[in-house]
Amino acid sequence: MARGWYPGHMLLTQRVIRDLAPYLTGFLELADARAPLATRHGPLREWVGRTPRILILNKADLADPAVTRRWEAFFARGGEAGVLAAVSVSAREGEAARRRVQAAVEAVLKPPYRLAVVGMPNLGKSTLLNRMVGRRRTAVGARPGVTRGPQWIRMPGGWEWLDLPGVVTPSRRSDWRLAALGVVPVSAEEAEAVVAALWPRLPALAGPDGDEEEAPWWRWGRARGYLRSGGQVDENRTLTALLTAFQRGELGRVSLEQPPEEAAPAHA
């Protein structure tokens, strides 16, 4: 990856977090419930110092619920220093998500509540913040990096929220899980490798490949009519459609990571 890939707004986020951490009550750190380790920014632990974190496992409606419960138990047992609690939500659920996050904050932190929402791009940070403030106050989009600068939102009762641009570790950009989940973009050249890693984790689709030379995801595309002239599988359309279907939860509720003490050998 090019040395200059790291966007300027991410460098700004790093400085803001370091400067404001001592004055904050805590950080709400968002991760994707389907991959709670891969979708977190490693250096954040150093940036926040001793400021507590509450881990929000967002998009839980797309993850295996049994695995998500084990993740919550892992963090409740002190699975990571600095993380006081983990709570699973679907930010799209609105009021239910707001109540669940607020209860988690009030259970482990003391007022006044000065909180920052942090995490990688495209994990639903702005959507969650909009739920917490009760009305649309921040830009929301389906592409990474929609939030470009720090935004303070002050609420009644002493609650203050700081929305920050998304952060992502360039050195981990090659992790196929980030691509499969839509956290980072997938090039046409990378898409087949990402699908090949994802396919065995899709119980609704994966199975014996048989003796056919054709990869099973090409058969999946053919069955759905993703064809070019001459009856050949449209490879780009098939790969894009399969990744989109996974990201939307159309291929079942699937988790891509297990808690560390339970994890099987990695296949990444």
Short mmCIF file of the C-alpha atoms (twelve columns), coordinates in Angstrom:
data_MODEL
# 
_entry.id   MODEL 
# 
loop_
_atom_site.group_PDB 
_atom_site.id 
_atom_site.type_symbol 
_atom_site.label_atom_id 
_atom_site.label_alt_id 
_atom_site.label_comp_id 
_atom_site.label_asym_id 
_atom_site.label_seq_id 
_atom_site.Cartn_x 
_atom_site.Cartn_y 
_atom_site.Cartn_z 
_atom_site.pdbx_PDB_model_num 
ATOM 1   C CA . MET A 1   0.000   0.000   0.000   1 
ATOM 2   C CA . ALA A 2   1.214   3.456   -0.820  1 
ATOM 3   C CA . ARG A 3   2.914   5.293   2.013   1 
ATOM 4   C CA . GLY A 4   0.652   8.303   1.614   1 
ATOM 5   C CA . TRP A 5   -2.652  6.386   1.881   1 
ATOM 6   C CA . TYR A 6   -3.380  7.500   5.455   1 
ATOM 7   C CA . PRO A 7   -5.940  10.328  4.985   1 
ATOM 8   C CA . GLY A 8   -5.430  13.675  6.658   1 
ATOM 9   C CA . HIS A 9   -8.724  13.507  8.551   1 
ATOM 10  C CA . MET A 10  -7.515  10.318  10.253  1 
ATOM 11  C CA . LEU A 11  -4.361  12.070  11.436  1 
ATOM 12  C CA . LEU A 12  -6.590  14.824  12.787  1 
ATOM 13  C CA . THR A 13  -8.642  12.210  14.654  1 
ATOM 14  C CA . GLN A 14  -5.505  10.841  16.287  1 
ATOM 15  C CA . ARG A 15  -4.487  14.284  17.535  1 
ATOM 16  C CA . VAL A 16  -7.990  15.122  18.782  1 
ATOM 17  C CA . ILE A 17  -8.298  11.827  20.670  1 
ATOM 18  C CA . ARG A 18  -4.917  12.259  22.356  1 
ATOM 19  C CA . ASP A 19  -5.676  15.860  23.310  1 
ATOM 20  C CA . LEU A 20  -9.226  15.328  24.587  1 
ATOM 21  C CA . ALA A 21  -8.936  11.887  26.207  1 
ATOM 22  C CA . PRO A 22  -7.986  13.235  29.675  1 
ATOM 23  C CA . TYR A 23  -11.122 15.407  29.730  1 
ATOM 24  C CA . LEU A 24  -13.612 12.756  28.614  1 
ATOM 25  C CA . THR A 25  -15.664 10.476  30.824  1 
ATOM 26  C CA . GLY A 26  -15.243 7.657   28.338  1 
ATOM 27  C CA . PHE A 27  -15.129 6.487   24.755  1 
ATOM 28  C CA . LEU A 28  -17.755 4.464   22.948  1 
ATOM 29  C CA . GLU A 29  -15.715 2.317   20.599  1 
ATOM 30  C CA . LEU A 30  -17.678 0.748   17.758  1 
ATOM 31  C CA . ALA A 31  -16.821 -2.610  16.260  1 
ATOM 32  C CA . ASP A 32  -18.716 -4.902  13.926  1 
ATOM 33  C CA . ALA A 33  -20.287 -7.687  15.996  1 
ATOM 34  C CA . ARG A 34  -19.327 -10.149 13.266  1 
ATOM 35  C CA . ALA A 35  -15.603 -9.452  13.763  1 
ATOM 36  C CA . PRO A 36  -15.009 -7.555  17.024  1 
ATOM 37  C CA . LEU A 37  -11.211 -7.748  16.821  1 
ATOM 38  C CA . ALA A 38  -10.558 -7.219  13.127  1 
ATOM 39  C CA . THR A 39  -12.789 -4.120  13.023  1 
ATOM 40  C CA . ARG A 40  -10.936 -2.229  15.734  1 
ATOM 41  C CA . HIS A 41  -8.077  0.248   15.447  1 
ATOM 42  C CA . GLY A 42  -5.087  -1.122  17.383  1 
ATOM 43  C CA . PRO A 43  -3.336  2.196   18.225  1 
ATOM 44  C CA . LEU A 44  -6.528  3.544   19.793  1 
ATOM 45  C CA . ARG A 45  -5.595  1.875   23.090  1 
ATOM 46  C CA . GLU A 46  -2.527  4.066   23.295  1 
ATOM 47  C CA . TRP A 47  -4.294  7.215   22.153  1 
ATOM 48  C CA . VAL A 48  -7.011  7.082   24.831  1 
ATOM 49  C CA . GLY A 49  -4.608  6.489   27.715  1 
ATOM 50  C CA . ARG A 50  -6.514  5.650   30.886  1 
ATOM 51  C CA . THR A 51  -9.866  6.930   29.682  1 
ATOM 52  C CA . PRO A 52  -12.377 4.054   29.949  1 
ATOM 53  C CA . ARG A 53  -13.951 2.469   26.875  1 
ATOM 54  C CA . ILE A 54  -17.310 0.816   26.326  1 
ATOM 55  C CA . LEU A 55  -17.248 -1.478  23.324  1 
ATOM 56  C CA . ILE A 56  -20.345 -1.275  21.140  1 
ATOM 57  C CA . LEU A 57  -20.780 -4.407  19.027  1 
ATOM 58  C CA . ASN A 58  -22.875 -2.901  16.269  1 
ATOM 59  C CA . LYS A 59  -24.770 -4.745  13.526  1 
ATOM 60  C CA . ALA A 60  -25.495 -7.541  15.994  1 
ATOM 61  C CA . ASP A 61  -28.608 -8.367  13.985  1 
ATOM 62  C CA . LEU A 62  -26.260 -9.666  11.263  1 
ATOM 63  C CA . ALA A 63  -24.025 -11.764 13.560  1 
ATOM 64  C CA . ASP A 64  -24.520 -15.226 15.058  1 
ATOM 65  C CA . PRO A 65  -26.333 -14.379 18.336  1 
ATOM 66  C CA . ALA A 66  -24.678 -17.205 20.285  1 
ATOM 67  C CA . VAL A 67  -21.217 -16.012 19.275  1 
ATOM 68  C CA . THR A 68  -22.106 -12.418 20.139  1 
ATOM 69  C CA . ARG A 69  -23.190 -13.472 23.629  1 
ATOM 70  C CA . ARG A 70  -19.797 -15.131 24.104  1 
ATOM 71  C CA . TRP A 71  -18.077 -11.935 23.034  1 
ATOM 72  C CA . GLU A 72  -20.063 -9.959  25.601  1 
ATOM 73  C CA . ALA A 73  -19.125 -12.482 28.286  1 
ATOM 74  C CA . PHE A 74  -15.458 -12.313 27.234  1 
ATOM 75  C CA . PHE A 75  -15.308 -8.559  27.792  1 
ATOM 76  C CA . ALA A 76  -17.423 -8.775  30.958  1 
ATOM 77  C CA . ARG A 77  -14.718 -11.070 32.389  1 
ATOM 78  C CA . GLY A 78  -12.121 -8.396  31.744  1 
ATOM 79  C CA . GLY A 79  -10.989 -9.809  28.431  1 
ATOM 80  C CA . GLU A 80  -9.300  -6.529  27.532  1 
ATOM 81  C CA . ALA A 81  -7.798  -3.885  29.791  1 
ATOM 82  C CA . GLY A 82  -9.563  -0.544  29.541  1 
ATOM 83  C CA . VAL A 83  -12.833 -1.970  28.200  1 
ATOM 84  C CA . LEU A 84  -15.369 -1.750  31.021  1 
ATOM 85  C CA . ALA A 85  -18.230 -3.392  29.179  1 
ATOM 86  C CA . ALA A 86  -19.380 -4.617  25.783  1 
ATOM 87  C CA . VAL A 87  -22.932 -4.232  24.564  1 
ATOM 88  C CA . SER A 88  -24.391 -5.581  21.321  1 
ATOM 89  C CA . VAL A 89  -26.828 -3.440  19.368  1 
ATOM 90  C CA . SER A 90  -28.204 -2.767  15.939  1 
ATOM 91  C CA . ALA A 91  -27.997 0.992   15.538  1 
ATOM 92  C CA . ARG A 92  -30.796 0.755   12.973  1 
ATOM 93  C CA . GLU A 93  -33.215 -0.313  15.728  1 
ATOM 94  C CA . GLY A 94  -33.544 3.251   16.980  1 
ATOM 95  C CA . GLU A 95  -34.964 3.630   20.469  1 
ATOM 96  C CA . ALA A 96  -34.030 0.104   21.568  1 
ATOM 97  C CA . ALA A 97  -30.394 0.728   20.651  1 
ATOM 98  C CA . ARG A 98  -30.403 4.093   22.414  1 
ATOM 99  C CA . ARG A 99  -31.747 2.623   25.653  1 
ATOM 100 C CA . ARG A 100 -29.290 -0.248  25.579  1 
ATOM 101 C CA . VAL A 101 -26.259 1.988   25.078  1 
ATOM 102 C CA . GLN A 102 -27.415 4.541   27.652  1 
ATOM 103 C CA . ALA A 103 -27.945 1.794   30.237  1 
ATOM 104 C CA . ALA A 104 -24.439 0.455   29.585  1 
ATOM 105 C CA . VAL A 105 -22.928 3.912   30.052  1 
ATOM 106 C CA . GLU A 106 -24.827 4.599   33.268  1 
ATOM 107 C CA . ALA A 107 -23.912 1.172   34.671  1 
ATOM 108 C CA . VAL A 108 -20.139 1.656   34.467  1 
ATOM 109 C CA . LEU A 109 -19.493 5.417   34.319  1 
ATOM 110 C CA . LYS A 110 -20.360 8.346   36.542  1 
ATOM 111 C CA . PRO A 111 -21.772 11.683  35.339  1 
ATOM 112 C CA . PRO A 112 -21.174 14.163  33.874  1 
ATOM 113 C CA . TYR A 113 -21.103 12.150  30.663  1 
ATOM 114 C CA . ARG A 114 -18.633 13.551  28.156  1 
ATOM 115 C CA . LEU A 115 -18.337 10.822  25.556  1 
ATOM 116 C CA . ALA A 116 -16.634 10.359  22.215  1 
ATOM 117 C CA . VAL A 117 -17.742 7.890   19.560  1 
ATOM 118 C CA . VAL A 118 -14.772 6.294   17.798  1 
ATOM 119 C CA . GLY A 119 -14.108 3.425   15.437  1 
ATOM 120 C CA . MET A 120 -13.227 2.387   11.926  1 
ATOM 121 C CA . PRO A 121 -15.128 3.827   8.968   1 
ATOM 122 C CA . ASN A 122 -18.505 2.517   7.891   1 
ATOM 123 C CA . LEU A 123 -19.367 0.754   11.153  1 
ATOM 124 C CA . GLY A 124 -22.401 2.926   11.915  1 
ATOM 125 C CA . LYS A 125 -20.885 5.523   14.233  1 
ATOM 126 C CA . SER A 126 -22.941 8.437   12.935  1 
ATOM 127 C CA . THR A 127 -26.093 6.319   12.848  1 
ATOM 128 C CA . LEU A 128 -25.611 5.357   16.511  1 
ATOM 129 C CA . LEU A 129 -24.884 8.952   17.498  1 
ATOM 130 C CA . ASN A 130 -28.055 10.095  15.772  1 
ATOM 131 C CA . ARG A 131 -29.969 7.545   17.854  1 
ATOM 132 C CA . MET A 132 -28.376 8.845   21.052  1 
ATOM 133 C CA . VAL A 133 -29.136 12.519  20.409  1 
ATOM 134 C CA . GLY A 134 -32.684 11.795  19.269  1 
ATOM 135 C CA . ARG A 135 -32.578 13.646  15.980  1 
ATOM 136 C CA . ARG A 136 -30.431 13.718  12.871  1 
ATOM 137 C CA . ARG A 137 -27.421 15.889  13.656  1 
ATOM 138 C CA . THR A 138 -24.514 14.219  11.850  1 
ATOM 139 C CA . ALA A 139 -23.823 13.174  8.280   1 
ATOM 140 C CA . VAL A 140 -24.575 9.519   7.544   1 
ATOM 141 C CA . GLY A 141 -23.463 7.666   4.429   1 
ATOM 142 C CA . ALA A 142 -22.759 4.216   3.073   1 
ATOM 143 C CA . ARG A 143 -19.138 4.926   2.232   1 
ATOM 144 C CA . PRO A 144 -16.132 5.095   4.577   1 
ATOM 145 C CA . GLY A 145 -15.053 8.526   5.730   1 
ATOM 146 C CA . VAL A 146 -18.360 10.435  5.528   1 
ATOM 147 C CA . THR A 147 -17.621 12.106  8.876   1 
ATOM 148 C CA . ARG A 148 -14.706 14.446  8.137   1 
ATOM 149 C CA . GLY A 149 -14.141 16.437  11.331  1 
ATOM 150 C CA . PRO A 150 -14.854 16.515  15.089  1 
ATOM 151 C CA . GLN A 151 -18.440 17.456  15.993  1 
ATOM 152 C CA . TRP A 152 -19.657 18.268  19.518  1 
ATOM 153 C CA . ILE A 153 -23.321 17.691  20.379  1 
ATOM 154 C CA . ARG A 154 -24.564 18.919  23.748  1 
ATOM 155 C CA . MET A 155 -27.705 17.418  25.254  1 
ATOM 156 C CA . PRO A 156 -29.871 18.145  28.327  1 
ATOM 157 C CA . GLY A 157 -28.897 16.491  31.584  1 
ATOM 158 C CA . GLY A 158 -25.164 17.040  31.231  1 
ATOM 159 C CA . TRP A 159 -24.604 14.663  28.312  1 
ATOM 160 C CA . GLU A 160 -22.046 15.777  25.735  1 
ATOM 161 C CA . TRP A 161 -21.163 13.757  22.641  1 
ATOM 162 C CA . LEU A 162 -18.112 14.122  20.420  1 
ATOM 163 C CA . ASP A 163 -18.371 12.579  16.948  1 
ATOM 164 C CA . LEU A 164 -15.048 11.895  15.230  1 
ATOM 165 C CA . PRO A 165 -13.989 10.795  11.751  1 
ATOM 166 C CA . GLY A 166 -13.490 7.064   11.273  1 
ATOM 167 C CA . VAL A 167 -10.041 5.584   11.782  1 
ATOM 168 C CA . VAL A 168 -8.513  2.515   10.200  1 
ATOM 169 C CA . THR A 169 -5.071  0.934   10.458  1 
ATOM 170 C CA . PRO A 170 -3.446  0.991   7.010   1 
ATOM 171 C CA . SER A 171 -1.204  -1.958  7.866   1 
ATOM 172 C CA . ARG A 172 -4.307  -4.103  8.411   1 
ATOM 173 C CA . ARG A 173 -6.117  -2.961  5.297   1 
ATOM 174 C CA . SER A 174 -5.309  -6.301  3.683   1 
ATOM 175 C CA . ASP A 175 -7.363  -8.269  6.260   1 
ATOM 176 C CA . TRP A 176 -10.037 -9.977  4.156   1 
ATOM 177 C CA . ARG A 177 -12.582 -9.524  6.947   1 
ATOM 178 C CA . LEU A 178 -12.443 -5.735  6.584   1 
ATOM 179 C CA . ALA A 179 -13.141 -6.096  2.877   1 
ATOM 180 C CA . ALA A 180 -15.923 -8.652  3.362   1 
ATOM 181 C CA . LEU A 181 -17.649 -6.396  5.893   1 
ATOM 182 C CA . GLY A 182 -17.365 -3.309  3.708   1 
ATOM 183 C CA . VAL A 183 -15.034 -1.430  6.060   1 
ATOM 184 C CA . VAL A 184 -12.495 -0.937  3.271   1 
ATOM 185 C CA . PRO A 185 -13.128 -0.969  -0.468  1 
ATOM 186 C CA . VAL A 186 -12.506 -4.116  -2.505  1 
ATOM 187 C CA . SER A 187 -10.832 -3.880  -5.891  1 
ATOM 188 C CA . ALA A 188 -11.853 -6.154  -8.754  1 
ATOM 189 C CA . GLU A 189 -8.526  -7.932  -8.381  1 
ATOM 190 C CA . GLU A 190 -9.075  -8.582  -4.660  1 
ATOM 191 C CA . ALA A 191 -12.725 -9.598  -4.749  1 
ATOM 192 C CA . GLU A 192 -12.292 -13.282 -5.596  1 
ATOM 193 C CA . ALA A 193 -9.752  -13.842 -2.809  1 
ATOM 194 C CA . VAL A 194 -12.130 -12.191 -0.313  1 
ATOM 195 C CA . VAL A 195 -15.051 -14.354 -1.463  1 
ATOM 196 C CA . ALA A 196 -12.870 -17.480 -1.343  1 
ATOM 197 C CA . ALA A 197 -12.061 -16.744 2.316   1 
ATOM 198 C CA . LEU A 198 -15.679 -15.885 3.151   1 
ATOM 199 C CA . TRP A 199 -17.427 -18.764 1.384   1 
ATOM 200 C CA . PRO A 200 -16.570 -21.575 3.896   1 
ATOM 201 C CA . ARG A 201 -18.032 -19.432 6.686   1 
ATOM 202 C CA . LEU A 202 -21.448 -19.224 5.038   1 
ATOM 203 C CA . PRO A 203 -23.310 -22.305 6.285   1 
ATOM 204 C CA . ALA A 204 -26.298 -21.560 4.093   1 
ATOM 205 C CA . LEU A 205 -24.107 -21.802 0.999   1 
ATOM 206 C CA . ALA A 206 -20.903 -23.674 1.768   1 
ATOM 207 C CA . GLY A 207 -20.814 -27.418 1.265   1 
ATOM 208 C CA . PRO A 208 -18.984 -30.112 -0.663  1 
ATOM 209 C CA . ASP A 209 -17.624 -28.682 -3.882  1 
ATOM 210 C CA . GLY A 210 -17.916 -31.981 -5.748  1 
ATOM 211 C CA . ASP A 211 -15.663 -32.767 -8.652  1 
ATOM 212 C CA . GLU A 212 -16.492 -29.704 -10.697 1 
ATOM 213 C CA . GLU A 213 -13.610 -27.498 -11.729 1 
ATOM 214 C CA . GLU A 214 -15.733 -24.394 -11.294 1 
ATOM 215 C CA . ALA A 215 -15.602 -22.579 -7.934  1 
ATOM 216 C CA . PRO A 216 -18.879 -22.835 -5.994  1 
ATOM 217 C CA . TRP A 217 -19.455 -19.085 -6.024  1 
ATOM 218 C CA . TRP A 218 -19.510 -19.128 -9.838  1 
ATOM 219 C CA . ARG A 219 -22.265 -21.743 -9.641  1 
ATOM 220 C CA . TRP A 220 -24.049 -19.432 -7.181  1 
ATOM 221 C CA . GLY A 221 -23.841 -16.602 -9.715  1 
ATOM 222 C CA . ARG A 222 -25.012 -18.790 -12.593 1 
ATOM 223 C CA . ALA A 223 -28.020 -19.951 -10.591 1 
ATOM 224 C CA . ARG A 224 -29.023 -16.305 -10.154 1 
ATOM 225 C CA . GLY A 225 -28.621 -15.431 -13.788 1 
ATOM 226 C CA . TYR A 226 -25.463 -13.360 -13.482 1 
ATOM 227 C CA . LEU A 227 -24.355 -14.164 -17.014 1 
ATOM 228 C CA . ARG A 228 -22.606 -12.459 -19.878 1 
ATOM 229 C CA . SER A 229 -23.392 -13.021 -23.531 1 
ATOM 230 C CA . GLY A 230 -22.607 -16.603 -24.461 1 
ATOM 231 C CA . GLY A 231 -23.800 -17.948 -21.112 1 
ATOM 232 C CA . GLN A 232 -20.544 -17.310 -19.263 1 
ATOM 233 C CA . VAL A 233 -20.725 -16.288 -15.607 1 
ATOM 234 C CA . ASP A 234 -20.326 -12.539 -15.098 1 
ATOM 235 C CA . GLU A 235 -17.561 -12.797 -12.518 1 
ATOM 236 C CA . ASN A 236 -17.499 -9.171  -11.361 1 
ATOM 237 C CA . ARG A 237 -21.271 -9.052  -10.929 1 
ATOM 238 C CA . THR A 238 -21.296 -12.350 -9.059  1 
ATOM 239 C CA . LEU A 239 -18.560 -11.331 -6.627  1 
ATOM 240 C CA . THR A 240 -20.093 -7.921  -5.992  1 
ATOM 241 C CA . ALA A 241 -23.565 -9.385  -5.463  1 
ATOM 242 C CA . LEU A 242 -22.310 -12.046 -3.076  1 
ATOM 243 C CA . LEU A 243 -20.381 -9.552  -0.916  1 
ATOM 244 C CA . THR A 244 -23.333 -7.172  -0.891  1 
ATOM 245 C CA . ALA A 245 -25.706 -9.974  0.117   1 
ATOM 246 C CA . PHE A 246 -23.388 -10.948 2.979   1 
ATOM 247 C CA . GLN A 247 -23.049 -7.371  4.220   1 
ATOM 248 C CA . ARG A 248 -26.845 -7.005  4.264   1 
ATOM 249 C CA . GLY A 249 -27.356 -10.245 6.180   1 
ATOM 250 C CA . GLU A 250 -29.121 -11.954 3.275   1 
ATOM 251 C CA . LEU A 251 -26.893 -15.042 3.593   1 
ATOM 252 C CA . GLY A 252 -27.702 -15.680 7.238   1 
ATOM 253 C CA . ARG A 253 -26.402 -14.402 10.557  1 
ATOM 254 C CA . VAL A 254 -22.679 -15.116 10.373  1 
ATOM 255 C CA . SER A 255 -19.791 -14.272 12.719  1 
ATOM 256 C CA . LEU A 256 -16.259 -14.192 11.341  1 
ATOM 257 C CA . GLU A 257 -14.406 -14.298 14.680  1 
ATOM 258 C CA . GLN A 258 -14.706 -16.207 17.955  1 
ATOM 259 C CA . PRO A 259 -13.524 -14.941 21.363  1 
ATOM 260 C CA . PRO A 260 -9.762  -15.595 21.699  1 
ATOM 261 C CA . GLU A 261 -9.920  -18.478 24.175  1 
ATOM 262 C CA . GLU A 262 -12.442 -20.273 21.966  1 
ATOM 263 C CA . ALA A 263 -11.007 -19.514 18.565  1 
ATOM 264 C CA . ALA A 264 -10.099 -22.313 16.233  1 
ATOM 265 C CA . PRO A 265 -6.906  -22.033 14.166  1 
ATOM 266 C CA . ALA A 266 -7.200  -19.103 11.802  1 
ATOM 267 C CA . HIS A 267 -7.840  -19.674 8.119   1 
ATOM 268 C CA . ALA A 268 -7.134  -16.122 7.037   1 
# 
